[in-house]
Amino acid sequence: MNILLTLFFILLVWLIIDFINKNKKKNNEPNGPWALPLIGNLHLLGNSPQISLRDLSIKYGGIYKIWLGDHPTFVVTDPNLIKSIWIKNNSNFINRPHNKSFSIFSNNFKGISFVDKDEWKVTRRLVSHAFTKTKIKIISNVLDKQTKKIIEEMDKFEKSNSTYYIYKDIRTFSMNIMLDIVYSKEIKPQDIVLSKCIDNCHCITNAMAAGNIGDVLSIFSPISNLSKSNTQFKKQMDEIRSYVNNLYDDLKQTLNPENPRNLFDQMIIASDNNDYKDSIVQAGIDFLIAGTDTVSNTTEWFLIYMANNPEIQDKAFNELMNAVENNQGQYITINEKSKTPYLNCIIKEVMRIRPVVPLGLPRETLVDTTVDGYFFPKGTRLLQNVYGMCNNESFVSDHNEFKPERFLLSGDGVNNLDKIVIPFSVGPRNCVGEPLASHEIYLLFSNILMNFKVRPIDGITTIDTTEVFGLTLYPKDPLPIKLTSRKQ
């Protein structure tokens, strides 16, 4: 009994000390809500952390402090402060946090997404070199080929007059683009691993966002490592990594330095016989998973908002018709992009109202740093509150309304929303695949609108726009739509 009483008092004292330490404001740290002992502010996040963090920014301002379990975290919503941190002081905030989920995904922090500062510079140089050297014609041919394929698939569903669920097709489309450009591969029915990978990508990004309890509370790390979800996550990553390792070996054996076939070939050549295999393999996995999930989810949101806003959809179609001189059904190329400012605004508005990566990827402070009067202690984690900027009346008026025209340039050619809508992040460590993703999205969206009217299945009901939080935001329910051909 005395032992239990002693343990109780030890626990009580520890909880009191932890509560005091978590809520003690140091130097010029930002304000924030009171943190509970042990869990910090985890109880405030709820089922929709992007909304909870947005609401906290309205209460506490453009930067505030919370505790995610053991970890002090600054949530940054002010666009000017994001510029100061992510661009002007990038070198002090360049690393990712080291937690178990990120380690499993990145093979102990390799690749491009979660690698640390020094190795990141090496891998980024390899990737940038590969993108630069990969022929634009090759990339354009891949984008055109895969876009035409999915339009053909949608055309089959339209002719059958059946309800179309785009989930599988759009993920096959996005993954095939990455597979073709990076590895010169394409999903076929017999590719069991790659077919599974389509579903695994979605599960993996969700697991990355949810993490496990050991990611935020180290005391539970031994238990969380044995959890079913963690075991499944590791198994999914091992399957993908094994497949990509084999691709690397095959490509290296058949490599012709004078005639590189894909991004992997270019990265192998750029490595100049140094042993960067693990980094190159992981960079390929980063492209495959991130490129598939982000473009797929963005496309689903685009179709939802087009189905819910037929007048906007028709206006974009008429603009496309004018861009190709009323040649209905013509394939839209990237050359038409400059002729379709309204469609470009629609794409931006989709990315604003449902930013596909709502909190970016977290950063960690390398050394004690002061930025714009705020003190960032070494080890502090940072979240880029993209959703909080894009869906906040302080930055975007009528933010709940879908209004593409808000992005039309003013007379001086300036639009202040461009510093708020940052789907690919900002600064030196932004998304290296931004040009590819932007072209991919434009080609797909423009050709869908050129060929089909997109409607709710009954032509009347408004499709639910409720989002589900993950590393990427995705619609609550599988998206059923009705397609009607625009071809005469």
C-alpha positions, 0 to 999 in steps of 0.5 A: 500500500505504501509503495502504491501511495509513493508511486501515486505521489511521484506521478502527481509531482511529475504531472505538476512539474510537466504542467508548469514546464509546458506552460512557462513562457520563455523569452519572446515565444508566442502565446498559445492555449494552456497545455495539459500535462503529458498530452499537451494540447492533443485534446484540442485537435479533435477529428479535424485538426486542420479546422481546430488549428485554423480556429486557434489561429483566429484566437491567438494570431498568426503564430502560436505555440502548442504542445503535441505531447512531448513536443513544443510546436509553433503553428504559423499562419501569417503569410509574411512570417511564413516567408521570413521562416521558410525563405529568408531563414530557411537554413535554420528550419530545414530539417524534419522532425525525427519520429518513428513514422517518418523514419519507417517511410523514409528508410531512416531519413533518406530520399527527398521528403524527410532527409536531413539538411546535409544529405538533403542538399545532395539528394536535391542536387541529384533530383534537380539535375535529373529533372533538368536533364530529362527531356521535356519531350519525354515528360510531355509525351508521358503526360499526353499519353496518360491524359488521353487514356483516362479521358478514354476510360471516362468516355466508356463510362459516359457511353454506358450511362452509369455512375462513375467512381473516379477513385481507382482511375485517377490514382492509376493515372497519377501513378502511371505518370510517376512510374513512366517518368521515373522508372519507364514502367506502367501499371498492368493487370498482372502487376500485383505489387503496383495494383496494391500500391494504388490503395497502399499510397492512400493508407500510407499518407493517412498513417503518416498524418495520424502517426502513432502515439509513440511519435508524440508521447515517447513513453508509449513508443515501445507499445506503439511500435508493436501496434497493428497499424504500425506493423501494417504501415511498415509492411506496406512500405517494405513491399513498395521499397522491395519493388523499387529496389529491384527496379533500381537494380534492373535499370542500373544493369541496363543503363546506357549513359549516352541514352538515359531513359528516365529520371532514375537513369539520370539520378544514377548518372548524376551520382557519378558512381557514388553509393547513393542507391538508398537515397535514389530509391527513397526519392523514387518512392517519395515521388511515387506516393506523394505524386499519386496521392496529391494529384488524385485528391486535388482532382477529386476536389476539382470534380466535386466543385465543378459538379456543384457549380455548373455555371463555373464549369460552363464558363471554363468550357467556353473559354477552352472552346475559344482557346482552340477556336471552337474545335470541340473535342480537340485535345488540350495541350499545355500550350493553351494554358496562357489562353485560359486565365479563368480555368487557371483561376479555378485550379487555384481556387480548388487548391485554396478551398481544399489545400491538399497538404493542409499543414505542409510537412513539419520542420524543426528548428536547428539552433536557437533562432529569433525571427521577426521578434519571436524566439524559436528554441532549438528543437521546436517543431513548426507547422505551416498552417496552409489551411488556416490561411486559405480558409480564414476571413482575415486573409480571404473574404467569403472563404467558404464560397467557391469563387475563382474570379478572386484570383483574376489579376488586378490592374497592376498585375498583382494578386495578394492571394498568391502568397496565401495559396502555397500548395507546393510550399515555399522556399528552397525546400519546396516541392521539387515536382511542382512544375510536373504536378502543375502541368499534369493537373492542367492537362487533366482538368482542361481535357475533362472539361473539354469532353464532359459535363460533370454533374451529381448523379441525380443532376440536382443534389449538391455533393458533400464537400466535407473533408477528411484530415490526413497528410493530404485532405480528401473527400469524406465519401467516394466520389460518384459523378455523372458524365455527359459528353460535350461532343456534338 
